[in-house]
C-alpha cells in the first residue's frame, strides 16, 4: 500500500489504529462498521476529523492516537477513495 492514509487506516503504521477491523481494508464496510462510501461524500473534512477523533455511536475515539498530519492523511485518502458527489 503506497498511500500513507490507507496504511494508517489499516494499522500498518500504528497497530492501535484499527479502522479496517470495522470498516474493511478498503473502507467499504464490514460486519461492525458501515460502508464509508455512503458517508464520506456527505461530510466535510471537519466532520470526518471530528468523527475519527471523537468516535460517534459505537465507534471508538482516536483522539491522542493520531497527530494532525496523520489525521489529514486518513481524511485525504478517504476523499480520494470516495469523492464528493
Backbone as a ProteinNet text record, in pm:
[ID]
protein_1_A
[PRIMARY]
XXXXXXXXXXXXXXXXXXXXXXXXXXXXXXXXXXXXXXXXXXXXXXXXXXXXXXXXXXXXXXXXXXXXXXXXXXXXXXXXXXXXX
[TERTIARY]
86.1	0	89.7	75.5	161.6	107.5	-22.1	-85.3	-77.4	-15.4	3.1	-129.7	-227.8	-358.5	-418.6	-403.7	-455.3	-374	-242.8	-159.8	-198.7	-226.8	-271.2	-407.9	-501.1	-635.8	-632.1	-535.7	-524.6	-428.6	-381.4	-300	-156.5	-110	27.7	131	97.3	192.6	173.2	50.4	17.8	-82	-39.3	-128.7	-253.1	-246.2	-362.7	-470.8	-439.5	-537.8	-592.9	-713.2	-769.2	-900.5	-903.6	-1025.3	-1074.3	-980.3	-1011.2	-1090.1	-1074.9	-1143.7	-1295.2	-1342.5	-1486.5	-1532.2	-1448.5	-1488.3	-1431.3	-1351.5	-1288.2	-1165.5	-1072.2	-945.6	-960.2	-1069.1	-1091.6	-1199	-1242.1	-1341.3	-1482.3	-1506	-1638.1	-1733.1	-1695.3	-1782.9	-1748.3	-1786.2	-1765	-1878.8	-1865.3	-1972.2	-2008.5	-1909	-1935.6	-1953.4	-1885.2	-1884.1	-1946.3	-2002.3	-2069.5	-1972.9	-2027.7	-1956.5	-1932.7	-1807.3	-1777.2	-1802.9	-1816.5	-1850.2	-1986.8	-2071	-2203.4	-2204	-2095.7	-2091.5	-1991.2	-1873.2	-1766	-1808.5	-1871	-1906.9	-2004.9	-2078.4	-2180.1	-2127.9	-2003.5	-1949.2	-1830.7	-1813.7	-1699.4	-1574.8	-1458.7	-1334.6	-1338.9	-1393.9	-1403.3	-1490.8	-1600	-1687.5	-1618.5	-1540.8	-1467	-1362.1	-1289.2	-1187.6	-1252.3	-1365.2	-1435.4	-1479.1	-1532.8	-1577.7	-1460.4	-1347.1	-1230.2	-1180.3	-1175.2	-1122.7	-1217.5	-1347.9	-1444.1	-1520.4	-1528.5	-1597.5	-1746.6	-1825.2	-1970.4	-2028.3	-2137.3	-2204.2	-2112.7	-2104	-2021.7	-1875.7	-1845.5	-1708.2	-1616.3	-1498	-1404.1	-1345	-1305.1	-1238.6	-1089.2	-1029.5	-886.5	-809.4	-873.4	-807	-684.5	-571.5	-447.5	-369.4	-428.4	-360.1	-308.4	-360	-318.6	-277.8	-167.7	-134.6	-209.8	-202.1	-278.5	-243.3	-117.1	-74.5	-132.7	-128	-182.5	-333.6	-400.2	-543.9	-575.3	-499.6	-517.4	-494.9	-397.3	-367.8	-479.9	-540.4	-654.5	-771.2	-801	-911.4	-884.5	-763	-727.4	-747.5	-704.7	-722.5	-871.5	-950.4	-1094.7	-1156.9	-1111.8	-1163.5	-1131.7	-1011.1	-972.6	-1053.7	-1068.1	-1141.3	-1289.6	-1346.8	-1489.6	-1510.2	-1493.7	-1507.7	-1649	-1659.5	-1791.4	-1873	-2001.1	-2091.8	-2114.9
-118.4	0	123.4	204.6	322.1	444.5	457.2	574.8	566.2	666.6	661.9	660.6	734.6	735.3	595.9	520.7	383.9	293.9	314.5	234.5	261.3	387.6	422	359.2	372.8	318.5	168.2	100.6	-45.2	-93.9	-3.9	-43.7	-81	-54.3	-90.4	-0.7	125.5	218.2	231.1	216.8	223.9	113	4.9	-108.1	-72.2	33	71.8	142.6	177.8	237.4	123.7	81	-39.5	-10.7	94.4	130.4	12.8	-58.5	-169.3	-281.5	-299.7	-411.2	-395.8	-272.5	-248.3	-205.1	-129.9	-74	-149.6	-253.7	-325.7	-251.7	-323.4	-264.3	-159.1	-165.5	-66.6	34.8	29.9	121	101.6	-11.8	-35	-108.6	-116.9	-174.5	-317.8	-357.6	-492.7	-521.8	-627.3	-668.7	-558.2	-494.9	-396.1	-253.8	-217.9	-79	-57.7	62.3	91.9	115.2	110.9	145.9	296.6	337	479.7	551.2	475.5	534.6	601.5	562.2	621.9	740.9	757.9	865.1	974.7	935.4	1032.6	1144.2	1113.4	1221.5	1323.7	1287.1	1374.9	1459.9	1439.2	1509	1597.6	1703.7	1793.4	1730.1	1784.9	1736.6	1752.7	1865.1	1889	1783	1744.8	1641.2	1505.4	1476	1349.5	1345.8	1455.9	1464.1	1445	1510.5	1500.2	1356	1290.4	1151.2	1061	1079.6	997.2	1024	1149.5	1185	1148.9	1170	1152.1	1020.4	958.2	830.6	837.9	861.8	865.4	726.5	720.8	592.8	492	374.4	267.2	274.4	365.2	377.6	429.5	369	419.9	553.4	632.9	760.9	737.9	813	800.1	925.9	1011.8	1132.6	1092.2	1157.3	1126.7	1011.7	944	832.5	870.4	980.8	1030.7	1176.3	1214.4	1356.4	1422.3	1553.8	1626.4	1580.5	1557.7	1514.6	1377.6	1286	1151.7	1157	1238.2	1255.2	1311.2	1412.4	1469.7	1365.6	1278.7	1177.7	1074.8	1037.8	945.7	1013	1136.8	1209.6	1225.3	1259.5	1275.7	1144.3	1032.7	902.5	870.9	897.4	873.6	959.8	1083.6	1174.2	1122.5	1070.5	1015.7	890.2	807.3	680.5	705.4	803.1	833.7	982.3	1026.5	1169.6	1221.1	1349.1	1411.4	1400.9	1390.6	1373.8	1504.1
0	0	0	-102.9	-115.7	-42.3	-35.2	24.5	177.8	240.4	385.4	461.1	413.2	479.2	484.9	377.2	374.1	466.2	472	564.2	708.9	741.2	876.4	904.9	812.2	824.9	852.6	790.8	801.1	909	994.2	1108.5	1077.6	955.4	920.9	988.1	1007.2	1068.4	1218.7	1262.5	1405.2	1433.5	1495.1	1519.4	1600.7	1680.8	1761.8	1679.3	1556.7	1466.3	1380.7	1412.2	1351.2	1278.4	1201.1	1127.1	1043	984	893.4	960.3	1091.1	1156.2	1151.1	1149.4	1141.9	1002.4	932.1	803.2	683.1	706.5	596.6	548.4	490.5	445.9	339.1	262.6	158	198	322.4	381.3	325.5	260.5	202.3	297	422.3	523.5	557.7	677.9	728	826.5	902	992.5	1092.6	1153.9	1258.3	1208	1099.9	1056.2	920.8	900.2	773.9	658.4	539.7	417	420.4	426.3	433.9	302.2	194.4	66	66.6	160.4	172	267.7	342.3	442.6	409.4	364	338.8	242.6	128.5	35.4	92.4	194.3	252	367.2	405.3	521.7	484.2	560.3	539.9	600.8	566.2	626.6	778.1	824.6	969.6	1035.9	971.2	1026.3	1028.7	925.5	922.9	1033.6	1047.6	1153.5	1291.1	1313	1441.4	1467.1	1364.7	1379.8	1417.2	1352.5	1381.6	1523.5	1561.4	1694.1	1807.8	1787	1896.3	1891.8	1774.5	1762.9	1786.3	1681.4	1700	1725.5	1799.9	1825	1891.8	1833.5	1889.4	1845.7	1754.4	1705.1	1815.8	1831	1931.6	1889.5	1987.5	1962.1	1944.1	1852.2	1826.8	1866	1945.7	1994.5	2076.4	2049	2118.6	2056	1958.4	1892.9	1754.6	1700.1	1569.1	1582.6	1517.8	1516.7	1400.1	1390.4	1288.4	1147.5	1122.2	988.2	954.3	1048.3	1025	1001.3	1079	1063.3	924.5	882.1	748.4	639.7	658.7	557.3	544.7	656.5	650.8	579.7	616	552.8	403.3	366	224.2	147.8	206.9	142.3	125.2	229	219.1	110	95	-8.4	-149.4	-167	-297.2	-325	-224	-238.1	-263.1	-192.2	-202.7	-228.9	-353	-383.4	-357.6	-333.4	-312.3	-439.8	-420.3	-534.1	-606.9
[MASK]
+++++++++++++++++++++++++++++++++++++++++++++++++++++++++++++++++++++++++++++++++++++

